[in-house]
Amino acid sequence: MAAKQSSSINRKEGEIARSERTSANQQAESVLKNVKGKNGAVIHVTISERTTIELPAHLSQEEIDARVEKYIRLHKSKI
C-alpha cells in the first residue's frame, strides 16, 4: 500500500497553492480598498469608449485636462 505524498512535495518550486493565491488576492483587494477610502472622492473621466480613468475630485479643470493629455500621450496604443 503506497503512502500518500504531501502536496508540498508534488508542488513545483515557486508554484503557489490555490489557498495562498486567494489569500494574496484578498490582501491586495483589501489594500486597494483602504487606499481608495483614504483618497476621498474621485471622478471618472472618459478618454474613449473603452477607456476611463479615475482622478481625485478636488482637481481643477486645468489639472484634469493636463492629466488626460498626459495619459493620451503615454498610452496611445491602448486608446
C-alpha positions as CSV (number, residue, x, y, z in Angstrom):
1,M,0.0,0.0,0.0
2,A,1.5,3.3,-1.1
3,A,1.6,6.2,1.3
4,K,0.0,9.4,0.3
5,Q,2.6,12.1,-0.5
6,S,2.5,15.6,0.8
7,S,1.2,18.2,-1.6
8,S,4.3,20.3,-0.9
9,I,6.4,17.5,-2.3
10,N,4.3,17.3,-5.5
11,R,4.3,21.1,-6.0
12,K,6.9,22.5,-8.3
13,E,9.4,25.0,-6.8
14,G,8.0,28.5,-6.8
15,E,4.4,27.3,-7.5
16,I,1.8,28.9,-5.3
17,A,-1.1,26.9,-3.8
18,R,-4.6,28.0,-4.6
19,S,-5.2,28.9,-0.9
20,E,-2.1,31.1,-0.9
21,R,-3.0,32.7,-4.2
22,T,-6.5,33.5,-2.9
23,S,-5.1,35.0,0.3
24,A,-2.7,37.2,-1.7
25,N,-5.6,38.3,-3.9
26,Q,-7.7,39.1,-0.9
27,Q,-4.8,41.1,0.7
28,A,-4.3,43.1,-2.5
29,E,-8.0,43.9,-2.8
30,S,-8.1,45.0,0.9
31,V,-5.1,47.3,0.5
32,L,-6.6,48.8,-2.7
33,K,-9.9,49.4,-0.9
34,N,-8.1,51.1,2.0
35,V,-6.1,53.3,-0.3
36,K,-9.2,54.3,-2.2
37,G,-11.1,55.1,1.0
38,K,-8.3,57.3,2.3
39,N,-8.0,59.3,-1.0
40,G,-11.6,60.6,-0.8
41,A,-13.9,61.5,-3.6
42,V,-13.0,60.6,-7.2
43,I,-14.3,61.4,-10.6
44,H,-14.2,59.1,-13.7
45,V,-13.0,60.8,-16.9
46,T,-13.8,59.1,-20.2
47,I,-10.9,59.1,-22.6
48,S,-12.6,56.9,-25.3
49,E,-15.4,54.4,-25.5
50,R,-13.3,51.7,-23.8
51,T,-11.0,53.8,-21.6
52,T,-11.9,55.6,-18.3
53,I,-9.5,57.0,-15.8
54,E,-10.1,57.8,-12.1
55,L,-8.9,61.2,-10.8
56,P,-9.3,63.0,-7.5
57,A,-12.4,65.1,-7.4
58,H,-10.6,68.1,-6.0
59,L,-8.6,68.8,-9.2
60,S,-9.3,71.9,-11.2
61,Q,-10.4,71.6,-14.8
62,E,-6.8,72.6,-16.0
63,E,-5.3,69.9,-13.9
64,I,-7.8,67.3,-15.2
65,D,-7.0,68.4,-18.8
66,A,-3.3,68.1,-18.2
67,R,-3.6,64.6,-16.8
68,V,-5.9,63.5,-19.7
69,E,-3.3,64.8,-22.2
70,K,-0.5,63.1,-20.4
71,Y,-2.5,59.8,-20.3
72,I,-3.2,60.0,-24.0
73,R,0.5,60.8,-24.8
74,L,1.7,57.8,-22.7
75,H,-0.9,55.3,-23.7
76,K,-1.6,56.0,-27.4
77,S,-1.6,52.3,-28.3
78,K,-4.3,51.4,-25.7
79,I,-6.8,54.1,-26.8
